[in-house]
Amino acid sequence: MYQFGFEKLEVWQEARKLTVEIYRLTEKFPGREKFGLTNQLRRASVSVGANIAEGATRSSGKEQAYFTSISFGSLMEVMSHLITAVDLNFITDEQLSMIRSMIQPLSLKINNLRNAQLRKAGKG
C-alpha cells in the first residue's frame, strides 16, 4: 500500500502513538469535561501529528519549520494540560510520568526536525 512521506517519519509515528494514549487517558475524565479539558487535550495531541504531516508537504525548509514549530507548541500544550489534569485529580502522577516519558523524546525529535528544516532553509 502507498504511504505518504509523512507516514514514514518516525517523529510522526510517535506523535500518532501519543494521540492514541491521550484519547485512552481522557476516556476516563469526568463527563463534565467533555467540552473542557478532554477536548483541549485531544485537539492539541492531534495537532502535533497533523502539523508534522502538513509541514512535510511544504517545499521550503522555512515553511516546513513553521509547521514543525506549531507541532512543538501543541506538544507543550498537551504537557501543560496533563499537569492541570493531575492538579484536578483526573489522572495520577504515575499516569503523567508515563505520558511524559513519551513526550520528552518526542519533543527532542520535533526540535531536531525543525533544526534540520531551518538548515535546509539556510537559517541554521
Backbone as a ProteinNet text record, in pm:
[ID]
protein_1_A
[PRIMARY]
MYQFGFEKLEVWQEARKLTVEIYRLTEKFPGREKFGLTNQLRRASVSVGANIAEGATRSSGKEQAYFTSISFGSLMEVMSHLITAVDLNFITDEQLSMIRSMIQPLSLKINNLRNAQLRKAGKG
[TERTIARY]
84.4	0	89.4	46.5	121.5	119.7	232.7	242.5	285.8	224.9	268.9	399.1	475.2	606.2	602	502.8	496.1	474.7	408.2	380.9	508.9	612.8	740.5	827.2	788.9	866.7	844.7	954.4	945.8	878.7	907.8	850.6	698.1	647.1	501.8	442.7	510.5	462.3	452.4	549.3	545.4	434.8	413	303.4	169.1	157.1	34.5	9.9	115.1	102.7	61.9	119.3	83.1	-65.2	-114.3	-256.1	-345.3	-310.6	-389	-388.5	-273.1	-264.6	-347.8	-345.5	-424.2	-572.8	-616.6	-757.3	-795.2	-709.9	-737.3	-744.8	-650.2	-643.9	-766.4	-808	-918.4	-1055.2	-1061.5	-1188.3	-1237.5	-1145.8	-1179.5	-1202.1	-1188.6	-1214.2	-1362.7	-1397.1	-1539.6	-1615.2	-1739	-1822.6	-1835.4	-1833.4	-1846.8	-1729.1	-1621.8	-1502.4	-1501.1	-1607.9	-1612.7	-1577.7	-1630.4	-1604.3	-1498.8	-1435.3	-1330.9	-1195.5	-1135.8	-1000.2	-988	-1087.6	-1083.6	-1067.4	-1150.9	-1145.5	-1012.6	-965.7	-840.3	-721.3	-716.6	-607.6	-610.9	-728.2	-740.5	-704.3	-753.1	-724	-574.7	-513.6	-370.7	-288.1	-326.2	-249	-262.6	-380.3	-399.8	-318.2	-309.7	-236.1	-87.3	-31.6	110.9	142.6	74.6	99.9	51.3	-62.4	-119.1	-26.2	36.6	127	258.2	303.1	419.5	385.1	266.5	223	208.7	146.5	127.9	261.8	351.4	483	560.3	541.8	613.4	573.2	457.7	412.1	466	527.1	576	713.7	738.2	863.2	981.1	955.3	1067.5	1091.4	1218.7	1254.9	1191.9	1179.1	1119.1	973.4	898.7	758.5	748.1	834.1	833.6	858.4	957.7	992.6	878.9	803.9	689.4	588.9	553.1	455.4	513	641.4	705.2	706.9	724	717.4	578.3	476.7	339.4	319.6	374.8	366.1	428	545	612.1	526.6	469.4	382.6	263.1	205.1	92.1	134.6	254.9	305.7	321.4	371	385.2	247.5	151.1	13.9	-39.6	-13.4	-54.3	6	135	202.6	139.9	113.9	52.7	-85.9	-165.4	-299.3	-291.6	-191.9	-177	-141	-57.8	-24.7	-150.2	-232.7	-360.5	-449.2	-447.9	-529.1	-485.4	-356.2	-307.3	-358.7	-348.3	-394.7	-542.5	-619.8	-764.1	-799.3	-697.2	-714.6	-786.9	-769.5	-825.3	-731.4	-601.4	-501.4	-404.8	-331.2	-235.3	-97.6	-11.7	127.4	194.6	157.7	215.3	172	45.5	-1.7	68.5	86.7	159.3	302	365.7	502.6	512	414.3	413	401.6	311.6	293.3	414.3	468.2	587.8	702.3	711	817.5	798.8	681.4	657.6	684.8	644.2	654	798.8	879	1016.5	1097.5	1105.8	1183.1	1118.3	987.2	918.6	952.7	960.6	995.6	1135.4	1227.8	1363.3	1363.2	1285.9	1279.3	1214.1	1112.1	1048.4	1147.2	1221.8	1323.1	1431.9	1476	1578	1526.9	1401.2	1341.2	1336	1292.9	1284.5	1421.8	1523	1658.6	1707.5	1678.1	1716.3	1643.1	1518.6	1441.5	1495.9	1535.4	1593.8	1728.6	1805.5	1933.8	1906.7	1804.4	1765	1727.5	1667	1625.9	1743.4	1858.3	1974	1975.7	1899.3	1890.5	1944	2014.2	2058.6	2203.6
-118	0	124.9	224.8	350	423.4	480.9	564.2	703.8	802.8	940.2	958.6	1057.6	1080.4	1098.2	1171.5	1197.2	1069.7	971.2	845.9	768.5	795.8	727.3	792.5	911.8	984.2	924.3	887.7	833	931.2	1059.3	1161.7	1165.2	1148	1145.5	1018.5	907.2	780.8	788.8	854	870.5	966.9	1070.3	1163.5	1090.6	1002.4	922.5	835.4	771.7	688.8	773.3	893	982.2	1017.9	1046.9	1081.1	967.8	846.2	729.6	721	741.9	737.8	848.5	966.7	1077.6	1045.3	989.4	951.7	846.5	748.4	644	704.5	791.2	852.9	940.2	1018.3	1112.1	1044.3	919.4	845.5	836.7	841	827	960.3	1070.9	1201.6	1215.9	1300.3	1321.5	1371.5	1328.4	1369.2	1519.3	1588.3	1734.8	1800.8	1726.7	1779.2	1751.7	1693.2	1657.9	1776.5	1892.9	2012	2102.6	2053.9	2130.5	2067.6	2018.1	1966	1845	1760.8	1645.4	1691.9	1783.8	1835.8	1905.8	1985.3	2058.2	1962.8	1861.2	1763.7	1688.3	1645.6	1569.4	1654	1774.9	1863.2	1894.4	1923	1954.1	1832.6	1714.6	1594.9	1562.9	1580.7	1559.3	1661.1	1782.2	1889.2	1858.4	1784.9	1752.2	1679	1569.4	1491.4	1559.5	1627.6	1693	1800.6	1874.9	1980.5	1925.1	1813	1746.8	1702.9	1644.7	1599.3	1716.4	1823.4	1938.4	2000	2012	2066.6	1982	1850.9	1760.5	1781.6	1842.6	1864.9	1994.9	2078.1	2208.6	2192.6	2274.5	2259.7	2333.7	2443	2518.5	2478.2	2480	2449.9	2545.3	2671.9	2772.2	2737.8	2700.7	2662.2	2534.9	2439	2314.6	2343.2	2426.8	2460.1	2533.2	2613.1	2684	2583.2	2482.7	2384.6	2295.8	2267	2187.9	2265.7	2396.7	2480.2	2477.1	2479.4	2468.9	2333.8	2229.3	2095.6	2092.8	2153.6	2158.7	2233.8	2345.7	2422.1	2340.9	2265	2178.9	2071.7	2018.9	1917.8	1976.2	2098.8	2163.6	2195.4	2224.3	2244	2115.6	2002.2	1873	1854.7	1882.5	1865.1	1953.7	2077.8	2170.2	2121	2076.1	2026.2	1901.9	1817.7	1697.7	1733.7	1834.5	1880	1932.1	2004.7	2051	1932.7	1829.4	1709.7	1642.3	1644.3	1591.4	1678.8	1809.7	1903.3	1883.1	1845.5	1824.5	1680.9	1598.2	1456.2	1376.5	1416.7	1339.8	1227	1248.8	1145.3	1145.7	1035.9	1021.7	1071.8	1090.1	1125.1	1017.3	891.9	781	786.9	821.3	834.9	951.1	1060.5	1174.1	1133.5	1060.6	1016.3	928.2	841.7	753.7	834.7	932	1014.7	1106.9	1156.8	1242.3	1165.4	1035	953.7	937.4	966	969.9	1110.2	1211	1349.7	1397.1	1361.8	1413.7	1374.9	1247.3	1214.6	1268.2	1274.6	1329.9	1478.2	1549.5	1692.4	1711	1624.3	1632.6	1605.2	1507.1	1473.3	1585.1	1646.6	1758.8	1874.5	1902.7	2009.1	1977.9	1853.2	1813.6	1828.4	1790.5	1805.6	1953	2036.1	2180.1	2237.8	2197.8	2246.6	2204.3	2081.4	2034.3	2113.8	2143.3	2221.3	2362.7	2422.3	2555.9	2555.9	2450	2438.2	2432.1	2356.9	2345.1	2484.3	2564.9	2699.1	2797.8	2751.2	2837.9	2930.1	2891	2976.6	2904	2796	2722.2	2718.9
0	0	0	-73.8	-83.5	50.8	85.9	205.1	163.9	225	206.8	282.5	241.2	301.5	452.1	501.6	646	725.8	665.9	736.6	766.7	690.6	708.6	815.1	857.4	958.1	1096.4	1162.1	1297.8	1393.3	1376.2	1463.1	1448.1	1327.1	1306.4	1368.4	1352.8	1410	1561.8	1623.9	1769.7	1811.7	1733.3	1762.1	1753.5	1658.4	1642.1	1766	1815.3	1936.4	2057.1	2067	2177	2170.6	2052.5	2036.8	2085	2048.9	2092.7	2245.3	2306.7	2453.6	2517.8	2458.8	2513.4	2504.6	2395.3	2381.4	2485.2	2505	2605.9	2745.7	2775.2	2907.3	2933.9	2836.1	2855.9	2854.2	2810.4	2818.5	2962.2	3056.1	3198.1	3268.5	3195.8	3255	3285.3	3381.3	3411.6	3288.1	3274.8	3162.3	3148.4	3261.5	3257.2	3186.4	3165.1	3098.9	2949.1	2896.5	2755	2665.1	2697.1	2616.2	2678.7	2783.9	2851.7	2827.7	2933.6	2927.8	2835.2	2831.3	2740.6	2597	2556.2	2420	2392	2486	2467.5	2450.8	2534.9	2526.5	2394.8	2355	2230.8	2110	2105.5	1991.4	1983.8	2096.5	2097.5	2055.2	2102.4	2066.4	1917.7	1862.9	1718.9	1639.3	1689.4	1622.7	1609.9	1703.8	1698.9	1568.5	1544.6	1423.3	1297.1	1305.2	1187.2	1133.3	1221.4	1175.8	1122.3	1174.3	1115.9	973.4	957.4	824.9	728.9	773.1	685.8	647	742	712.6	613.3	620	529.6	383.8	360.8	223.7	164.8	246.8	201.4	136.7	38.3	-36.4	27.7	94.4	152.5	298	334.3	472.8	571.3	530.5	618.7	648.4	546.1	566.7	649.8	620.8	698.1	844.9	872.6	1011.1	1081.9	1006.5	1065	1122.5	1043	1090.1	1199.9	1192.4	1297.2	1428.6	1420.8	1541.2	1603	1519.5	1570.2	1637.6	1576.7	1634.9	1774.7	1788.8	1918.6	2020.2	1977.8	2067.3	2114.1	2023.5	2059.6	2158.4	2140.2	2233.3	2373.3	2381	2511.4	2571.2	2486.4	2533.1	2595.3	2531.8	2586.9	2725.6	2737	2866.1	2973.3	2939.5	3034.4	3078.1	2983.3	3016.1	3104.9	3080.7	3163.3	3307.1	3324.2	3460	3528.9	3455	3509.9	3546.2	3462.5	3490.2	3619.6	3649.7	3777.3	3890.7	3873.9	3976.7	4009	3908.5	3926	3962.9	3982.5	4017.1	3909.2	3781.7	3670.2	3630.6	3651.9	3628.7	3746.5	3757.8	3868.1	3824.6	3923.7	3894.7	3810.3	3835.7	3759.2	3612.8	3588.6	3451	3380.6	3452.9	3396.3	3362.6	3450.4	3427.7	3303	3283.9	3167	3038	3036.9	2917.2	2898.1	3007	2997.9	2931.9	2961.1	2902	2751	2700.5	2556.3	2501.5	2577	2531.3	2524.1	2624	2629.3	2505.5	2468.2	2347.7	2219.9	2218.5	2102	2086.1	2196.5	2188.6	2130	2166.1	2110.7	1960.8	1918.8	1776.2	1695.3	1751.8	1682.3	1670.1	1777.6	1772.5	1670.8	1667	1570.2	1427	1404.3	1272.4	1233.8	1325.2	1299.2	1265.8	1342.1	1316	1177.7	1138	1004.8	896.5	920.8	823.8	812.1	923.3	920.4	848.9	868.9	795.7	646.1	609	468.9	412.7	497.4	455.9	458.3	508.7	515	634.6	741.1	860.9	983.1	966.1	1082.4	1092.7
[MASK]
++++++++++++++++++++++++++++++++++++++++++++++++++++++++++++++++++++++++++++++++++++++++++++++++++++++++++++++++++++++++++++

